[in-house]
């Protein structure tokens, strides 16, 4: 593998880690000490957090696409290209569609963890894709990463997609789940 391809992969891994670690640490700090809301109020603190989180999230997404582009064509042609493109397109449509459906269901503020800054809903959301899946954003909503990697024939892209999904699922388990369990009624799924 060429050194610049390795550099792009390392940059992407660093981008994903920066994203999940910053968001996780910032939300944990907000949950424990109301760090943002004490200093800047609910809306001001949320906007300050969201600005950095959005930058890191967008950088992470762009770096993933760059990994797929610079490492394209390394997947061995085990099946006809038309089949690969069809499967890739299906994965992209289902993944992006699920993420959009979930984001629309939650609303724009919830997409950036607004419930850490203001009182959360009293009941877990059970409409939209949440009536079918406990966590559509981080499960089915990640299919587009695999689809994009397949479309480009990128093995490093497939591995980066897997790494990204595992990192966000770890974030969900260690940051979001404890927060949600604090305010959801006992015995319900959040």
ChimeraX attribute file (.defattr): number of C-alpha atoms within 10 A of each C-alpha:
attribute: neighborCount
match mode: 1-to-1
recipient: residues
	/A:1	7
	/A:2	8
	/A:3	8
	/A:4	10
	/A:5	17
	/A:6	15
	/A:7	12
	/A:8	18
	/A:9	23
	/A:10	14
	/A:11	17
	/A:12	23
	/A:13	18
	/A:14	13
	/A:15	22
	/A:16	25
	/A:17	18
	/A:18	17
	/A:19	22
	/A:20	23
	/A:21	15
	/A:22	16
	/A:23	23
	/A:24	19
	/A:25	13
	/A:26	17
	/A:27	23
	/A:28	19
	/A:29	14
	/A:30	19
	/A:31	16
	/A:32	9
	/A:33	11
	/A:34	18
	/A:35	17
	/A:36	23
	/A:37	18
	/A:38	13
	/A:39	10
	/A:40	13
	/A:41	15
	/A:42	17
	/A:43	14
	/A:44	15
	/A:45	18
	/A:46	22
	/A:47	17
	/A:48	13
	/A:49	21
	/A:50	19
	/A:51	12
	/A:52	14
	/A:53	19
	/A:54	14
	/A:55	12
	/A:56	20
	/A:57	19
	/A:58	14
	/A:59	16
	/A:60	23
	/A:61	16
	/A:62	13
	/A:63	21
	/A:64	27
	/A:65	17
	/A:66	18
	/A:67	26
	/A:68	28
	/A:69	18
	/A:70	18
	/A:71	22
	/A:72	18
	/A:73	16
	/A:74	12
	/A:75	17
	/A:76	9
	/A:77	10
	/A:78	7
	/A:79	8
	/A:80	8
	/A:81	12
	/A:82	9
	/A:83	10
	/A:84	18
	/A:85	17
	/A:86	14
	/A:87	16
	/A:88	23
	/A:89	17
	/A:90	15
	/A:91	23
	/A:92	23
	/A:93	16
	/A:94	18
	/A:95	24
	/A:96	19
	/A:97	16
	/A:98	23
	/A:99	23
	/A:100	15
	/A:101	18
	/A:102	20
	/A:103	19
	/A:104	13
	/A:105	17
	/A:106	17
	/A:107	12
	/A:108	11
	/A:109	13
	/A:110	14
	/A:111	16
	/A:112	19
	/A:113	18
	/A:114	20
	/A:115	16
	/A:116	22
	/A:117	22
	/A:118	13
	/A:119	10
	/A:120	16
	/A:121	11
	/A:122	9
	/A:123	12
	/A:124	16
	/A:125	15
	/A:126	14
	/A:127	12
	/A:128	16
	/A:129	19
	/A:130	19
	/A:131	11
	/A:132	10
	/A:133	14
	/A:134	14
	/A:135	16
	/A:136	20
	/A:137	23
	/A:138	19
	/A:139	17
	/A:140	17
	/A:141	23
	/A:142	23
	/A:143	25
	/A:144	23
	/A:145	27
	/A:146	24
	/A:147	26
	/A:148	23
	/A:149	28
	/A:150	25
	/A:151	24
	/A:152	24
	/A:153	24
	/A:154	23
	/A:155	20
	/A:156	21
	/A:157	29
	/A:158	22
	/A:159	15
	/A:160	23
	/A:161	22
	/A:162	15
	/A:163	15
	/A:164	24
	/A:165	19
	/A:166	14
	/A:167	18
	/A:168	21
	/A:169	18
	/A:170	14
	/A:171	17
	/A:172	17
	/A:173	12
	/A:174	13
	/A:175	18
	/A:176	17
	/A:177	12
	/A:178	12
	/A:179	18
	/A:180	17
	/A:181	15
	/A:182	9
	/A:183	15
	/A:184	16
	/A:185	13
	/A:186	8
	/A:187	7
	/A:188	9
	/A:189	14
	/A:190	17
